[in-house]
Amino acid sequence: CVDGISLTVNRVKGAEFELNIVPHTLLETTMGDFRAGRRVNLEVDIIARYLERLLLGERAAQPGGVTETLLAEHGFIKS
């Protein structure tokens, strides 16, 4: 979630992530007012955190985290 708005992350690269935001979301939320550099509150799905720990074990807390390559290697996405 970004400022309480539930969204789907399309891509993660390092410490950055990418979202597709549909016009309806822009109209029905405050997201249309966002500008570059604005501070936002980020929330992560607890299942995603457990999945990261399951896949990475002790490495979960290290930089790099869950990547597209890791998810593909474990059959969660097609590369």
Summary of the structure (lengths in Angstrom):
residues: 79
radius of gyration: 14.5
end to end distance: 25.1
largest distance: 41.8
contacts: 139
relative contact order: 0.14
helix: 41%
strand: 15%
